[in-house]
Amino acid sequence: MGLHVDKPKANGSGNTNDGNTARRAFSRTDLLASITGINIDFLKHLHIILIALSSEFEIDAQRFRDYCIKTSELFFQNYEWYSMSATIHKILVHSSQIIEASVVPVGVLAENASDARNKFYKKDRTGHARKDSRVHNILDMYHRAMDSSDPYISSLCLQERTNSSKKLPFPREVIDLFKMPELPPELLLPSTSHEASSCNYSYDSDVSLESINNYSLELEAAENED
């Protein structure tokens, strides 16, 4: 798979066990299952759960709870001899409770934005901050961060950032876990044949089969004359 697992990074900022490594590993669950020996259905369920939690769409708590229960059953069927880790337990047992208590989708609360700012902090500290004192250095970094966080300045390169980001379509299993938006009553369509039959439709009773045939004959005669 071309992954560097549990190795220190060259710049000294932790090791290679980060979100990008996990994302690439779970993108090929069949190969990951053959390498690690873990049940492929269990890996696929974990992959679906991680995609749903990292998305910025609202999740249906009940359907997500049912899916986590199925994932827990797969774990105990295959690995009853091994104690479930605290991280897996929190996701499979308590994530639905966090979803219900959250006022925004849980994916919005991720640390992706703050982690992405770290490389800009290093660049600003090197090339856009004074180095005569630590106070001046931190103050210039703060001013630079305030300027770049301005909505207008940030929107100047928004299209470029959107085009550079690679977004894959959601799997069908993930879409099934999302909460359907509530439509206003005026946009709701009849869902049953009874409701459809009760609607009043007006038909032009003057149009008959004979008039349609006559019109077709006129068109054929016009084409022959041309």
MARLUM-30377 format. One record per residue (C-alpha): residue in one letter; x, y, z; residue number from 1; chain. Coordinates in steps of 0.001 Angstrom, whole numbers. Layout:
<A; <X; Y; Z>; NUM; A>
...
This chain:
<M; <0; 0; 0>; 1; A>
<G; <3046; 2270; 202>; 2; A>
<L; <2327; 3397; 3786>; 3; A>
<H; <4866; 4351; 6462>; 4; A>
<V; <3336; 3143; 9725>; 5; A>
<D; <4579; 4106; 13193>; 6; A>
<K; <7636; 5987; 11940>; 7; A>
<P; <8856; 9436; 13069>; 8; A>
<K; <8405; 12299; 10654>; 9; A>
<A; <11394; 14125; 9239>; 10; A>
<N; <10364; 17551; 10598>; 11; A>
<G; <9985; 16202; 14136>; 12; A>
<S; <6204; 16733; 14362>; 13; A>
<G; <5075; 13342; 15661>; 14; A>
<N; <4931; 10098; 13722>; 15; A>
<T; <3254; 8874; 10537>; 16; A>
<N; <190; 7464; 12328>; 17; A>
<D; <-2124; 10296; 11285>; 18; A>
<G; <-5438; 10731; 9529>; 19; A>
<N; <-3939; 10587; 6048>; 20; A>
<T; <-2388; 7177; 6743>; 21; A>
<A; <-5666; 5832; 8120>; 22; A>
<R; <-7603; 7281; 5178>; 23; A>
<R; <-5351; 5599; 2629>; 24; A>
<A; <-5432; 2308; 4524>; 25; A>
<F; <-9233; 2189; 4776>; 26; A>
<S; <-9649; 3179; 1134>; 27; A>
<R; <-8596; -375; 202>; 28; A>
<T; <-10239; -2508; 2855>; 29; A>
<D; <-9730; -5743; 916>; 30; A>
<L; <-5956; -5288; 811>; 31; A>
<L; <-5894; -4035; 4409>; 32; A>
<A; <-7807; -7143; 5530>; 33; A>
<S; <-5392; -9453; 3704>; 34; A>
<I; <-2369; -7737; 5299>; 35; A>
<T; <-3654; -7459; 8870>; 36; A>
<G; <-5870; -10577; 8936>; 37; A>
<I; <-8811; -8569; 10320>; 38; A>
<N; <-12341; -9451; 9214>; 39; A>
<I; <-13115; -7477; 6046>; 40; A>
<D; <-16769; -6841; 6983>; 41; A>
<F; <-15664; -5328; 10285>; 42; A>
<L; <-13173; -3069; 8479>; 43; A>
<K; <-15831; -1950; 5997>; 44; A>
<H; <-18197; -1060; 8845>; 45; A>
<L; <-15470; 975; 10554>; 46; A>
<H; <-14724; 2736; 7275>; 47; A>
<I; <-18381; 3731; 6835>; 48; A>
<I; <-18577; 4990; 10434>; 49; A>
<L; <-15422; 7097; 10084>; 50; A>
<I; <-16639; 8679; 6841>; 51; A>
<A; <-20014; 9522; 8395>; 52; A>
<L; <-18456; 11068; 11505>; 53; A>
<S; <-15963; 13154; 9527>; 54; A>
<S; <-18602; 14493; 7136>; 55; A>
<E; <-20242; 17863; 7706>; 56; A>
<F; <-23773; 16552; 7210>; 57; A>
<E; <-26285; 15853; 9943>; 58; A>
<I; <-26477; 12177; 10941>; 59; A>
<D; <-29601; 10302; 11970>; 60; A>
<A; <-28793; 9184; 15520>; 61; A>
<Q; <-31094; 6148; 15555>; 62; A>
<R; <-29867; 4711; 12253>; 63; A>
<F; <-26283; 5402; 13264>; 64; A>
<R; <-26867; 3617; 16594>; 65; A>
<D; <-28259; 567; 14800>; 66; A>
<Y; <-25278; 492; 12460>; 67; A>
<C; <-22865; 717; 15399>; 68; A>
<I; <-24668; -2182; 17097>; 69; A>
<K; <-24171; -4314; 13980>; 70; A>
<T; <-20495; -3362; 13991>; 71; A>
<S; <-20193; -4317; 17666>; 72; A>
<E; <-21772; -7702; 16921>; 73; A>
<L; <-19182; -8291; 14193>; 74; A>
<F; <-16426; -7473; 16682>; 75; A>
<F; <-17658; -9885; 19347>; 76; A>
<Q; <-18350; -12636; 16804>; 77; A>
<N; <-14780; -12555; 15521>; 78; A>
<Y; <-12712; -11176; 18406>; 79; A>
<E; <-14477; -12116; 21609>; 80; A>
<W; <-11124; -13048; 23107>; 81; A>
<Y; <-9802; -9493; 22776>; 82; A>
<S; <-10912; -6558; 24919>; 83; A>
<M; <-12375; -3686; 22933>; 84; A>
<S; <-10192; -572; 23044>; 85; A>
<A; <-11474; 2600; 24677>; 86; A>
<T; <-11493; 4443; 21326>; 87; A>
<I; <-13585; 1805; 19544>; 88; A>
<H; <-15904; 1590; 22570>; 89; A>
<K; <-16469; 5359; 22551>; 90; A>
<I; <-17294; 5355; 18835>; 91; A>
<L; <-19562; 2295; 18773>; 92; A>
<V; <-21369; 2863; 22083>; 93; A>
<H; <-21396; 6595; 22818>; 94; A>
<S; <-21099; 8344; 19452>; 95; A>
<S; <-24871; 8267; 18868>; 96; A>
<Q; <-25373; 10009; 22219>; 97; A>
<I; <-22888; 12706; 21232>; 98; A>
<I; <-24713; 13150; 17902>; 99; A>
<E; <-28042; 13645; 19690>; 100; A>
<A; <-26555; 16177; 22129>; 101; A>
<S; <-24647; 18156; 19486>; 102; A>
<V; <-26318; 21238; 18027>; 103; A>
<V; <-24205; 21022; 14843>; 104; A>
<P; <-22983; 18031; 12816>; 105; A>
<V; <-20068; 16353; 14586>; 106; A>
<G; <-17888; 16661; 11472>; 107; A>
<V; <-17947; 20451; 11846>; 108; A>
<L; <-16244; 20093; 15239>; 109; A>
<A; <-13190; 18342; 13775>; 110; A>
<E; <-9702; 19779; 14168>; 111; A>
<N; <-8901; 19770; 10455>; 112; A>
<A; <-8917; 23555; 10187>; 113; A>
<S; <-6707; 24116; 13232>; 114; A>
<D; <-4280; 21390; 12123>; 115; A>
<A; <-4076; 22915; 8647>; 116; A>
<R; <-3077; 26243; 10176>; 117; A>
<N; <77; 24804; 11762>; 118; A>
<K; <2056; 24933; 8518>; 119; A>
<F; <1017; 28577; 8021>; 120; A>
<Y; <2129; 29422; 11574>; 121; A>
<K; <5572; 27982; 10838>; 122; A>
<K; <5813; 29909; 7560>; 123; A>
<D; <4628; 33183; 9155>; 124; A>
<R; <7028; 32790; 12041>; 125; A>
<T; <9957; 32293; 9637>; 126; A>
<G; <9211; 34875; 6961>; 127; A>
<H; <6673; 37385; 8336>; 128; A>
<A; <7576; 37976; 11972>; 129; A>
<R; <10279; 39934; 13762>; 130; A>
<K; <12984; 37920; 15494>; 131; A>
<D; <14456; 40527; 17821>; 132; A>
<S; <12385; 39206; 20744>; 133; A>
<R; <9969; 36431; 21516>; 134; A>
<V; <7208; 38940; 22329>; 135; A>
<H; <7524; 40669; 18944>; 136; A>
<N; <7679; 37320; 17158>; 137; A>
<I; <4468; 36030; 18733>; 138; A>
<L; <2751; 39422; 18297>; 139; A>
<D; <3536; 39509; 14573>; 140; A>
<M; <2296; 35943; 14179>; 141; A>
<Y; <-935; 36912; 15926>; 142; A>
<H; <-1456; 39940; 13671>; 143; A>
<R; <-734; 37832; 10585>; 144; A>
<A; <-3277; 35213; 11708>; 145; A>
<M; <-5903; 37894; 12353>; 146; A>
<D; <-5364; 39388; 8889>; 147; A>
<S; <-5553; 36041; 7087>; 148; A>
<S; <-8714; 35072; 8992>; 149; A>
<D; <-10614; 38096; 7683>; 150; A>
<P; <-13644; 36807; 5709>; 151; A>
<Y; <-12905; 38937; 2653>; 152; A>
<I; <-9192; 38094; 2504>; 153; A>
<S; <-9925; 34415; 3081>; 154; A>
<S; <-12528; 34402; 303>; 155; A>
<L; <-10022; 35657; -2292>; 156; A>
<C; <-8454; 32219; -2645>; 157; A>
<L; <-11537; 30212; -1675>; 158; A>
<Q; <-12160; 28953; -5221>; 159; A>
<E; <-8549; 27861; -5536>; 160; A>
<R; <-8721; 25923; -2269>; 161; A>
<T; <-12005; 24332; -3320>; 162; A>
<N; <-10600; 23177; -6650>; 163; A>
<S; <-7415; 21815; -5067>; 164; A>
<S; <-9284; 19706; -2509>; 165; A>
<K; <-10114; 16203; -3711>; 166; A>
<K; <-13553; 15089; -2560>; 167; A>
<L; <-14855; 11620; -3342>; 168; A>
<P; <-18568; 10776; -3489>; 169; A>
<F; <-20097; 9271; -367>; 170; A>
<P; <-20783; 5511; -402>; 171; A>
<R; <-24420; 4456; -381>; 172; A>
<E; <-24114; 3132; 3195>; 173; A>
<V; <-22974; 6553; 4414>; 174; A>
<I; <-25818; 8368; 2651>; 175; A>
<D; <-28296; 6049; 4368>; 176; A>
<L; <-26990; 7243; 7745>; 177; A>
<F; <-27616; 10920; 6993>; 178; A>
<K; <-30727; 12649; 8275>; 179; A>
<M; <-33124; 13631; 5544>; 180; A>
<P; <-33905; 17377; 5490>; 181; A>
<E; <-37456; 18404; 6267>; 182; A>
<L; <-39150; 19923; 3225>; 183; A>
<P; <-41761; 22677; 3526>; 184; A>
<P; <-45355; 21493; 2929>; 185; A>
<E; <-45654; 23295; -398>; 186; A>
<L; <-42799; 21194; -1835>; 187; A>
<L; <-44159; 17825; -766>; 188; A>
<L; <-45454; 15611; -3579>; 189; A>
<P; <-48248; 13019; -3353>; 190; A>
<S; <-46706; 9752; -2198>; 191; A>
<T; <-49636; 7344; -2686>; 192; A>
<S; <-51959; 6516; -5533>; 193; A>
<H; <-54925; 7642; -3411>; 194; A>
<E; <-53396; 11099; -2970>; 195; A>
<A; <-52552; 11286; -6646>; 196; A>
<S; <-56074; 10289; -7671>; 197; A>
<S; <-57577; 12916; -5390>; 198; A>
<C; <-55737; 15715; -7232>; 199; A>
<N; <-57788; 17612; -9760>; 200; A>
<Y; <-56307; 17380; -13231>; 201; A>
<S; <-57972; 19071; -16221>; 202; A>
<Y; <-57860; 17425; -19638>; 203; A>
<D; <-58759; 18932; -23006>; 204; A>
<S; <-61776; 16855; -24025>; 205; A>
<D; <-61853; 18458; -27511>; 206; A>
<V; <-58716; 16565; -28549>; 207; A>
<S; <-59754; 13225; -30051>; 208; A>
<L; <-57973; 10395; -31798>; 209; A>
<E; <-59471; 11452; -35139>; 210; A>
<S; <-58036; 14967; -34881>; 211; A>
<I; <-54578; 13559; -34061>; 212; A>
<N; <-54699; 11280; -37124>; 213; A>
<N; <-55783; 14172; -39340>; 214; A>
<Y; <-52905; 16289; -38044>; 215; A>
<S; <-50431; 13476; -38806>; 216; A>
<L; <-51770; 13178; -42367>; 217; A>
<E; <-51348; 16934; -42872>; 218; A>
<L; <-47721; 16727; -41710>; 219; A>
<E; <-46978; 13857; -44122>; 220; A>
<A; <-48543; 15757; -47020>; 221; A>
<A; <-46483; 18848; -46216>; 222; A>
<E; <-43262; 16809; -46143>; 223; A>
<N; <-44080; 15192; -49514>; 224; A>
<E; <-44656; 18582; -51102>; 225; A>
<D; <-41240; 19767; -49855>; 226; A>
